[in-house]
Amino acid sequence: MQSDLPIGAARPGFLSRRLADVDVSGLALKLLRIGLFYLALLGLWQLVIELHIWKPYLVPAPKDVWESFRFYVDNGLLWRAIKASMQHLVVGYVLSIFVGMAIGMFCGANKYADETIGSLVLGLQSMPSIAWVPLGLVWFGFGAQAVVFVVFLGSFSAIAISARSAIMSIPPLYRRAAFTMGANQFQRIRYMLLPAMVPGMAQGLKLGWSFAWRSAMAAELINAGQISLGGLLETGRGVNDMSLVVMVMFVIIAIGVAVDRIFFARIEGWVQDRWGLSNT
C-alpha cells in the first residue's frame, strides 16, 4: 500500500495524530460528565453535613477543607510537603526500576534464577509496604532515607514481576532470529529483548508507581518528624484537625490522577500507537 504523502514529506508524529483524532464535542461531553459527577459528590457531602449525621470534628464541611487548603498554600507548608514527598517517591521509584528490571530480566531468562530469586521476589510482593517501616527506621533512622528505603522495597517487586512476565512472553522466534543473525549478548538485549518488553512493561511501571506512592505515604505517616504529605496527615490526626486530614487526602488523590494522566496515559498511548495495539 503506497503512502499518499509526497516524497520527502514528514510523517505526522504520535502527538500530531492524537491531536488530529480529538473529537471536540466528545471531549466537551466527557468533561461535562466528569464535572457533574464531582459536583454531585460535593452536593452529597454538603448534604451529609447539613443533616448532622456525624459531629463536625469527625467529618469536616467542604468549606472547612477549602479554608485549610488555602491556609497551607498561603504559608507554603503544603508546597514544601509535596516537594519532599515527591523527592522520596521519585528516588525510590527510579531505584526500583533499575533493580526490578534487572532482577526480572534475569529471572525471565534463567529458569534457575526464576526458581530461587523469582520465588523470593514473589514473596516480597505479598509483603505490605508498612511492614518495612520498622526495619527502615532501625537501619536509617527518622529521615528521608528510611522513606526511600520503604518506597524502593514497596515497588521494585511489582516491576520485577512485570519484567519477568514480559521476558517470558517474548515469542521464541525473536530469539532464534537474533541468534541466526549473529547478534551478541549486548545486541540481543539492546535490539531484541528491551524493545519486545516495552508493551508488557508499560502496565508494570504504572503498577510500580502506584505501589511506590502508597509506600511513601505509609512510611511518612510513621516518620512524621519530617515535612511531607504523610507528616501533614499525622499532624492533622494528632491535633484532631480533620479538615487538614481530608485536605491532604484530596491532594494525594489529585497528584496520583495527574501523574497517571500526564505521564502513564501518554506512555500507554505511545505503546499502543507504536506497537499497533490501538483499537482504531
C-alpha positions as a Markdown table, in Angstrom:
| # | Residue | x | y | z |
|---|---|---|---|---|
| 1 | Met | 0.0 | 0.0 | 0.0 |
| 2 | Gln | 1.5 | 3.3 | -1.1 |
| 3 | Ser | 1.6 | 6.3 | 1.1 |
| 4 | Asp | -0.4 | 9.4 | 0.0 |
| 5 | Leu | 2.4 | 11.7 | 1.4 |
| 6 | Pro | 4.7 | 13.3 | -1.1 |
| 7 | Ile | 8.2 | 12.0 | -1.3 |
| 8 | Gly | 10.3 | 13.7 | 1.4 |
| 9 | Ala | 7.3 | 14.9 | 3.4 |
| 10 | Ala | 7.5 | 14.5 | 7.1 |
| 11 | Arg | 5.1 | 11.9 | 8.5 |
| 12 | Pro | 2.8 | 13.1 | 11.4 |
| 13 | Gly | 4.1 | 12.1 | 14.8 |
| 14 | Phe | 2.3 | 10.4 | 17.6 |
| 15 | Leu | 1.2 | 13.7 | 19.2 |
| 16 | Ser | 0.0 | 15.2 | 15.9 |
| 17 | Arg | -2.1 | 12.1 | 15.1 |
| 18 | Arg | -3.6 | 12.2 | 18.6 |
| 19 | Leu | -4.5 | 15.9 | 18.3 |
| 20 | Ala | -6.0 | 15.2 | 14.8 |
| 21 | Asp | -8.1 | 12.5 | 16.2 |
| 22 | Val | -9.6 | 14.6 | 19.1 |
| 23 | Asp | -13.3 | 14.9 | 18.9 |
| 24 | Val | -14.0 | 18.3 | 20.4 |
| 25 | Ser | -17.7 | 17.7 | 21.1 |
| 26 | Gly | -16.9 | 14.3 | 22.6 |
| 27 | Leu | -14.2 | 15.8 | 24.8 |
| 28 | Ala | -16.6 | 18.5 | 26.0 |
| 29 | Leu | -19.3 | 15.9 | 26.8 |
| 30 | Lys | -16.7 | 13.9 | 28.7 |
| 31 | Leu | -15.6 | 16.9 | 30.7 |
| 32 | Leu | -19.2 | 17.8 | 31.4 |
| 33 | Arg | -19.9 | 14.3 | 32.7 |
| 34 | Ile | -16.9 | 14.3 | 34.9 |
| 35 | Gly | -17.7 | 17.8 | 36.2 |
| 36 | Leu | -21.3 | 16.8 | 37.0 |
| 37 | Phe | -20.2 | 13.7 | 38.8 |
| 38 | Tyr | -17.9 | 15.5 | 41.1 |
| 39 | Leu | -20.4 | 18.3 | 41.7 |
| 40 | Ala | -22.9 | 15.6 | 42.7 |
| 41 | Leu | -20.4 | 14.1 | 45.2 |
| 42 | Leu | -19.8 | 17.6 | 46.6 |
| 43 | Gly | -23.5 | 18.1 | 47.0 |
| 44 | Leu | -23.9 | 14.8 | 48.7 |
| 45 | Trp | -21.0 | 15.7 | 51.0 |
| 46 | Gln | -22.7 | 19.0 | 51.9 |
| 47 | Leu | -26.0 | 17.2 | 52.4 |
| 48 | Val | -24.4 | 14.9 | 55.0 |
| 49 | Ile | -23.1 | 17.9 | 56.8 |
| 50 | Glu | -26.5 | 19.6 | 56.8 |
| 51 | Leu | -28.2 | 16.5 | 58.2 |
| 52 | His | -25.7 | 16.4 | 61.1 |
| 53 | Ile | -25.2 | 12.7 | 60.8 |
| 54 | Trp | -21.7 | 13.0 | 62.3 |
| 55 | Lys | -20.1 | 15.5 | 64.5 |
| 56 | Pro | -18.3 | 18.4 | 62.7 |
| 57 | Tyr | -15.0 | 17.5 | 64.2 |
| 58 | Leu | -15.3 | 14.0 | 62.7 |
| 59 | Val | -16.5 | 14.9 | 59.2 |
| 60 | Pro | -15.5 | 18.5 | 58.1 |
| 61 | Ala | -17.6 | 20.6 | 55.8 |
| 62 | Pro | -16.3 | 21.3 | 52.3 |
| 63 | Lys | -15.8 | 24.9 | 53.2 |
| 64 | Asp | -13.6 | 24.0 | 56.1 |
| 65 | Val | -11.4 | 21.7 | 53.9 |
| 66 | Trp | -11.1 | 24.6 | 51.4 |
| 67 | Glu | -10.1 | 27.0 | 54.1 |
| 68 | Ser | -7.5 | 24.5 | 55.3 |
| 69 | Phe | -6.2 | 24.2 | 51.8 |
| 70 | Arg | -5.9 | 28.0 | 51.4 |
| 71 | Phe | -4.1 | 28.3 | 54.7 |
| 72 | Tyr | -1.5 | 25.7 | 54.0 |
| 73 | Val | -0.9 | 27.0 | 50.5 |
| 74 | Asp | -0.5 | 30.6 | 51.7 |
| 75 | Asn | 2.1 | 29.7 | 54.4 |
| 76 | Gly | 3.9 | 27.5 | 51.9 |
| 77 | Leu | 3.9 | 24.4 | 54.0 |
| 78 | Leu | 1.8 | 22.4 | 51.6 |
| 79 | Trp | 4.2 | 23.1 | 48.7 |
| 80 | Arg | 7.2 | 22.0 | 50.9 |
| 81 | Ala | 5.3 | 18.8 | 51.9 |
| 82 | Ile | 4.5 | 18.0 | 48.3 |
| 83 | Lys | 8.1 | 18.6 | 47.2 |
| 84 | Ala | 9.5 | 16.4 | 50.0 |
| 85 | Ser | 7.1 | 13.6 | 49.2 |
| 86 | Met | 7.8 | 13.7 | 45.5 |
| 87 | Gln | 11.5 | 13.6 | 46.2 |
| 88 | His | 11.1 | 10.5 | 48.3 |
| 89 | Leu | 8.9 | 8.9 | 45.7 |
| 90 | Val | 11.0 | 9.7 | 42.6 |
| 91 | Val | 14.3 | 8.5 | 44.2 |
| 92 | Gly | 12.8 | 5.2 | 45.5 |
| 93 | Tyr | 10.9 | 4.6 | 42.3 |
| 94 | Val | 13.8 | 5.2 | 39.9 |
| 95 | Leu | 15.9 | 2.8 | 42.0 |
| 96 | Ser | 13.2 | 0.2 | 41.9 |
| 97 | Ile | 13.0 | 0.5 | 38.1 |
| 98 | Phe | 16.7 | -0.3 | 37.6 |
| 99 | Val | 16.9 | -3.0 | 40.2 |
| 100 | Gly | 13.4 | -4.5 | 39.4 |
| 101 | Met | 14.0 | -4.7 | 35.7 |
| 102 | Ala | 17.5 | -6.2 | 36.1 |
| 103 | Ile | 16.2 | -8.9 | 38.5 |
| 104 | Gly | 13.1 | -9.5 | 36.4 |
| 105 | Met | 15.0 | -9.9 | 33.2 |
| 106 | Phe | 17.4 | -12.3 | 34.9 |
| 107 | Cys | 14.6 | -14.4 | 36.3 |
| 108 | Gly | 12.8 | -14.4 | 33.0 |
| 109 | Ala | 15.9 | -15.6 | 31.1 |
| 110 | Asn | 17.2 | -18.1 | 33.6 |
| 111 | Lys | 15.0 | -20.9 | 35.0 |
| 112 | Tyr | 17.3 | -21.5 | 38.0 |
| 113 | Ala | 17.2 | -17.8 | 38.9 |
| 114 | Asp | 13.4 | -17.9 | 38.5 |
| 115 | Glu | 13.1 | -20.8 | 40.8 |
| 116 | Thr | 15.2 | -19.1 | 43.5 |
| 117 | Ile | 15.3 | -15.4 | 43.2 |
| 118 | Gly | 11.9 | -15.3 | 41.4 |
| 119 | Ser | 10.2 | -17.1 | 44.3 |
| 120 | Leu | 11.7 | -14.6 | 46.8 |
| 121 | Val | 10.5 | -11.6 | 44.7 |
| 122 | Leu | 7.0 | -13.1 | 44.5 |
| 123 | Gly | 7.0 | -13.5 | 48.3 |
| 124 | Leu | 8.2 | -9.9 | 48.7 |
| 125 | Gln | 5.3 | -8.7 | 46.5 |
| 126 | Ser | 2.8 | -10.0 | 49.1 |
| 127 | Met | 4.6 | -8.1 | 51.9 |
| 128 | Pro | 2.6 | -5.0 | 52.9 |
| 129 | Ser | 4.9 | -1.9 | 52.5 |
| 130 | Ile | 4.2 | -0.7 | 56.0 |
| 131 | Ala | 5.9 | -3.9 | 57.3 |
| 132 | Trp | 9.2 | -2.5 | 56.0 |
| 133 | Val | 8.9 | 0.7 | 58.0 |
| 134 | Pro | 10.3 | -0.6 | 61.4 |
| 135 | Leu | 13.3 | -2.0 | 59.6 |
| 136 | Gly | 13.8 | 1.2 | 57.7 |
| 137 | Leu | 13.7 | 3.2 | 60.9 |
| 138 | Val | 16.2 | 1.0 | 62.7 |
| 139 | Trp | 18.6 | 1.0 | 59.8 |
| 140 | Phe | 18.3 | 4.6 | 58.6 |
| 141 | Gly | 16.6 | 6.5 | 61.5 |
| 142 | Phe | 13.9 | 9.1 | 61.2 |
| 143 | Gly | 14.7 | 10.8 | 57.9 |
| 144 | Ala | 14.3 | 10.7 | 54.1 |
| 145 | Gln | 16.5 | 7.6 | 53.7 |
| 146 | Ala | 14.0 | 5.5 | 55.6 |
| 147 | Val | 11.2 | 6.6 | 53.4 |
| 148 | Val | 13.1 | 6.0 | 50.2 |
| 149 | Phe | 14.0 | 2.5 | 51.5 |
| 150 | Val | 10.3 | 1.7 | 52.1 |
| 151 | Val | 9.3 | 3.1 | 48.7 |
| 152 | Phe | 12.0 | 1.1 | 46.9 |
| 153 | Leu | 11.0 | -2.2 | 48.6 |
| 154 | Gly | 7.3 | -1.5 | 48.1 |
| 155 | Ser | 7.6 | -1.0 | 44.3 |
| 156 | Phe | 10.6 | -3.0 | 43.0 |
| 157 | Ser | 8.9 | -6.4 | 43.2 |
| 158 | Ala | 6.0 | -5.3 | 41.1 |
| 159 | Ile | 8.3 | -4.1 | 38.4 |
| 160 | Ala | 10.5 | -7.2 | 38.6 |
| 161 | Ile | 7.5 | -9.5 | 38.2 |
| 162 | Ser | 6.3 | -7.4 | 35.2 |
| 163 | Ala | 9.8 | -7.6 | 33.6 |
| 164 | Arg | 9.9 | -11.3 | 34.2 |
| 165 | Ser | 6.5 | -11.8 | 32.6 |
| 166 | Ala | 7.5 | -9.5 | 29.7 |
| 167 | Ile | 10.6 | -11.6 | 29.0 |
| 168 | Met | 8.8 | -14.9 | 29.2 |
| 169 | Ser | 6.1 | -13.7 | 26.8 |
| 170 | Ile | 8.6 | -12.8 | 24.0 |
| 171 | Pro | 8.0 | -15.3 | 21.1 |
| 172 | Pro | 10.8 | -17.8 | 20.7 |
| 173 | Leu | 11.0 | -16.8 | 17.0 |
| 174 | Tyr | 12.5 | -13.5 | 18.0 |
| 175 | Arg | 15.3 | -15.2 | 20.0 |
| 176 | Arg | 16.1 | -17.6 | 17.1 |
| 177 | Ala | 16.2 | -14.7 | 14.6 |
| 178 | Ala | 18.7 | -12.8 | 16.8 |
| 179 | Phe | 20.9 | -15.9 | 17.1 |
| 180 | Thr | 20.6 | -16.6 | 13.3 |
| 181 | Met | 21.7 | -13.0 | 12.5 |
| 182 | Gly | 24.8 | -13.4 | 14.8 |
| 183 | Ala | 23.8 | -10.9 | 17.4 |
| 184 | Asn | 25.9 | -10.9 | 20.5 |
| 185 | Gln | 24.6 | -10.7 | 24.1 |
| 186 | Phe | 24.5 | -6.9 | 24.2 |
| 187 | Gln | 22.9 | -6.6 | 20.8 |
| 188 | Arg | 20.2 | -9.2 | 21.8 |
| 189 | Ile | 19.4 | -7.2 | 24.9 |
| 190 | Arg | 19.5 | -3.8 | 23.1 |
| 191 | Tyr | 17.7 | -4.6 | 19.9 |
| 192 | Met | 15.5 | -7.6 | 20.8 |
| 193 | Leu | 14.8 | -8.0 | 24.5 |
| 194 | Leu | 14.2 | -4.4 | 25.5 |
| 195 | Pro | 12.0 | -3.4 | 22.6 |
| 196 | Ala | 10.0 | -6.6 | 22.9 |
| 197 | Met | 9.5 | -5.9 | 26.6 |
| 198 | Val | 8.1 | -2.4 | 26.2 |
| 199 | Pro | 4.4 | -3.3 | 25.8 |
| 200 | Gly | 4.4 | -5.6 | 28.8 |
| 201 | Met | 6.4 | -3.1 | 30.9 |
| 202 | Ala | 4.0 | -0.2 | 30.4 |
| 203 | Gln | 1.5 | -1.5 | 32.9 |
| 204 | Gly | 4.3 | -2.8 | 35.1 |
| 205 | Leu | 5.8 | 0.7 | 35.5 |
| 206 | Lys | 2.3 | 2.1 | 36.3 |
| 207 | Leu | 1.7 | -0.6 | 38.9 |
| 208 | Gly | 5.1 | 0.0 | 40.4 |
| 209 | Trp | 4.3 | 3.7 | 40.7 |
| 210 | Ser | 1.1 | 3.1 | 42.5 |
| 211 | Phe | 2.8 | 0.8 | 45.0 |
| 212 | Ala | 5.6 | 3.4 | 45.4 |
| 213 | Trp | 3.0 | 6.1 | 46.1 |
| 214 | Arg | 1.3 | 4.1 | 48.7 |
| 215 | Ser | 4.5 | 3.0 | 50.3 |
| 216 | Ala | 5.7 | 6.6 | 50.6 |
| 217 | Met | 2.5 | 7.7 | 52.4 |
| 218 | Ala | 2.8 | 4.7 | 54.8 |
| 219 | Ala | 6.4 | 5.5 | 55.6 |
| 220 | Glu | 5.8 | 9.2 | 56.0 |
| 221 | Leu | 2.9 | 8.6 | 58.4 |
| 222 | Ile | 5.1 | 6.9 | 60.9 |
| 223 | Asn | 8.2 | 9.0 | 60.1 |
| 224 | Ala | 6.1 | 12.1 | 60.9 |
| 225 | Gly | 9.0 | 14.2 | 62.1 |
| 226 | Gln | 9.8 | 15.3 | 58.5 |
| 227 | Ile | 7.8 | 17.8 | 56.5 |
| 228 | Ser | 5.8 | 15.7 | 53.9 |
| 229 | Leu | 2.3 | 14.9 | 52.9 |
| 230 | Gly | 2.3 | 11.9 | 55.3 |
| 231 | Gly | 3.7 | 14.1 | 58.0 |
| 232 | Leu | 0.8 | 16.6 | 57.5 |
| 233 | Leu | -1.7 | 13.7 | 57.7 |
| 234 | Glu | -0.2 | 12.6 | 61.0 |
| 235 | Thr | -0.2 | 16.2 | 62.3 |
| 236 | Gly | -3.9 | 16.5 | 61.5 |
| 237 | Arg | -4.6 | 13.3 | 63.3 |
| 238 | Gly | -2.5 | 14.4 | 66.3 |
| 239 | Val | -4.4 | 17.7 | 66.7 |
| 240 | Asn | -7.8 | 16.2 | 65.7 |
| 241 | Asp | -7.9 | 18.6 | 62.6 |
| 242 | Met | -10.0 | 16.5 | 60.2 |
| 243 | Ser | -10.1 | 19.4 | 57.7 |
| 244 | Leu | -6.4 | 19.1 | 57.3 |
| 245 | Val | -6.5 | 15.3 | 57.0 |
| 246 | Val | -9.2 | 15.4 | 54.3 |
| 247 | Met | -7.4 | 18.2 | 52.5 |
| 248 | Val | -4.2 | 16.2 | 52.3 |
| 249 | Met | -6.1 | 13.2 | 51.2 |
| 250 | Phe | -7.5 | 15.2 | 48.3 |
| 251 | Val | -4.1 | 16.5 | 47.4 |
| 252 | Ile | -2.7 | 12.9 | 47.3 |
| 253 | Ile | -5.6 | 11.8 | 45.1 |
| 254 | Ala | -5.1 | 14.8 | 42.8 |
| 255 | Ile | -1.3 | 14.1 | 42.4 |
| 256 | Gly | -2.0 | 10.5 | 41.7 |
| 257 | Val | -4.5 | 11.3 | 39.0 |
| 258 | Ala | -2.3 | 14.0 | 37.5 |
| 259 | Val | 0.7 | 11.7 | 37.2 |
| 260 | Asp | -1.4 | 9.0 | 35.6 |
| 261 | Arg | -3.0 | 11.3 | 33.1 |
| 262 | Ile | 0.1 | 13.3 | 32.2 |
| 263 | Phe | 2.7 | 10.6 | 32.2 |
| 264 | Phe | 1.4 | 7.0 | 32.2 |
| 265 | Ala | -1.5 | 7.6 | 29.9 |
| 266 | Arg | 0.9 | 9.1 | 27.3 |
| 267 | Ile | 3.2 | 6.1 | 27.7 |
| 268 | Glu | 0.2 | 3.7 | 27.1 |
| 269 | Gly | -0.9 | 5.7 | 24.1 |
| 270 | Trp | 2.6 | 5.7 | 22.6 |
| 271 | Val | 2.9 | 2.0 | 23.1 |
| 272 | Gln | -0.5 | 1.3 | 21.5 |
| 273 | Asp | 0.4 | 3.5 | 18.6 |
| 274 | Arg | 4.0 | 2.3 | 18.2 |
| 275 | Trp | 3.3 | -1.4 | 18.5 |
| 276 | Gly | 0.0 | -1.4 | 16.6 |
| 277 | Leu | -2.2 | -2.1 | 19.6 |
| 278 | Ser | -4.7 | 0.7 | 19.1 |
| 279 | Asn | -8.4 | -0.1 | 18.6 |
| 280 | Thr | -8.6 | 2.2 | 15.6 |
